[in-house]
């Protein structure tokens, strides 16, 4: 019983740390947050969202299992601009945020931590 309690406690502790770790790195409109075990989460900065305006369309131009630095990450269309953002670091994709494809307005409404685009396992 103590082992299950310890595992649960460690899971919640890591979850809280990962959700509340400040975003310290941004690159050309994309923020990066490092997580445990060499995982990296990429998202759209508030400044980039403001520059594009109300986002009406989102697409992943190359939805592949591996992304290299400089590859196209996401295409966004908004009231002020159409923009393609590039991947700042390479890695193996562990998750895409497909919810954004169906509801592109969520990227403007959600908190920064919920506006992730892709999760990578860094090279």
C-alpha positions as CSV (number, residue, x, y, z in Angstrom):
1,X,0.0,0.0,0.0
2,X,2.8,2.4,0.8
3,X,4.4,1.8,-2.6
4,X,1.1,2.7,-4.4
5,X,0.8,5.9,-2.3
6,X,4.4,6.8,-3.1
7,X,3.9,6.3,-6.9
8,X,0.7,8.4,-6.8
9,X,2.4,11.1,-4.9
10,X,5.4,11.2,-7.3
11,X,3.1,11.3,-10.3
12,X,1.1,14.3,-8.9
13,X,4.4,16.1,-7.9
14,X,5.9,15.7,-11.4
15,X,2.6,16.7,-13.0
16,X,2.4,19.9,-10.9
17,X,6.1,20.8,-11.5
18,X,5.7,20.3,-15.3
19,X,2.5,22.4,-15.4
20,X,4.0,25.2,-13.4
21,X,7.6,25.4,-14.7
22,X,8.0,28.8,-16.2
23,X,8.5,29.1,-20.0
24,X,12.0,30.5,-20.4
25,X,12.8,29.9,-24.0
26,X,11.0,31.4,-27.0
27,X,12.0,31.2,-30.7
28,X,10.3,33.0,-33.5
29,X,6.8,32.9,-32.0
30,X,7.2,29.4,-30.5
31,X,7.8,28.8,-26.8
32,X,9.6,25.7,-25.4
33,X,9.1,24.0,-22.1
34,X,11.3,21.2,-21.1
35,X,9.8,18.3,-19.1
36,X,11.3,15.2,-17.5
37,X,13.1,12.6,-19.5
38,X,14.3,14.9,-22.3
39,X,10.7,15.8,-23.4
40,X,10.0,19.2,-24.9
41,X,6.6,20.8,-25.4
42,X,6.2,23.5,-28.1
43,X,3.5,26.1,-28.1
44,X,2.5,29.5,-29.6
45,X,3.6,32.6,-27.7
46,X,1.1,35.3,-26.8
47,X,2.9,37.8,-29.0
48,X,2.5,35.5,-32.1
49,X,-1.2,35.1,-31.3
50,X,-1.6,38.8,-31.1
51,X,0.3,39.4,-34.4
52,X,-2.0,36.9,-36.2
53,X,-5.3,38.0,-34.7
54,X,-8.3,35.8,-34.3
55,X,-7.1,32.4,-35.4
56,X,-9.6,30.7,-37.8
57,X,-7.6,27.9,-39.3
58,X,-4.8,25.6,-38.1
59,X,-3.0,22.8,-40.0
60,X,0.1,20.6,-39.4
61,X,1.9,20.8,-42.8
62,X,4.1,17.8,-42.1
63,X,2.6,15.5,-39.5
64,X,5.5,13.0,-39.3
65,X,7.0,11.0,-36.4
66,X,10.3,13.0,-36.5
67,X,10.8,16.7,-36.9
68,X,14.2,18.4,-37.6
69,X,15.0,21.9,-36.6
70,X,13.7,24.3,-39.3
71,X,10.9,22.0,-40.5
72,X,7.4,23.5,-40.8
73,X,5.6,23.0,-37.5
74,X,2.2,24.6,-37.9
75,X,0.3,26.8,-40.4
76,X,-2.0,29.4,-38.8
77,X,-4.5,31.7,-40.5
78,X,-6.0,34.6,-38.6
79,X,-7.7,38.0,-39.1
80,X,-4.4,39.8,-39.6
81,X,-2.0,37.3,-41.2
82,X,-1.2,33.8,-42.4
83,X,1.9,32.4,-40.9
84,X,3.9,29.2,-40.9
85,X,6.0,28.5,-37.8
86,X,9.1,26.4,-37.8
87,X,10.4,23.8,-35.3
88,X,13.2,25.3,-33.3
89,X,14.6,22.0,-32.1
90,X,14.6,18.5,-33.6
91,X,13.1,15.4,-32.0
92,X,10.7,12.5,-32.2
93,X,7.1,13.5,-31.9
94,X,5.3,11.9,-29.0
95,X,2.0,13.8,-29.3
96,X,0.2,16.3,-31.5
97,X,-2.5,18.5,-30.1
98,X,-5.2,17.5,-32.6
99,X,-7.9,19.3,-30.6
100,X,-6.6,22.5,-32.1
101,X,-7.4,21.3,-35.6
102,X,-11.1,21.0,-34.7
103,X,-11.3,24.1,-32.6
104,X,-8.7,26.6,-33.7
105,X,-10.2,29.4,-31.6
106,X,-9.0,27.5,-28.5
107,X,-5.4,28.5,-29.1
108,X,-6.4,32.2,-28.5
109,X,-8.6,31.5,-25.5
110,X,-6.7,28.9,-23.4
111,X,-4.0,29.6,-20.9
112,X,-0.5,29.4,-22.2
113,X,0.1,25.9,-20.7
114,X,-2.9,24.6,-22.5
115,X,-1.8,26.0,-25.9
116,X,0.7,23.4,-26.6
117,X,1.1,22.3,-30.3
118,X,3.4,19.3,-30.2
119,X,5.4,17.3,-27.7
120,X,8.8,16.0,-28.7
121,X,11.4,13.6,-27.3
122,X,14.6,15.7,-28.0
123,X,17.4,14.3,-30.1
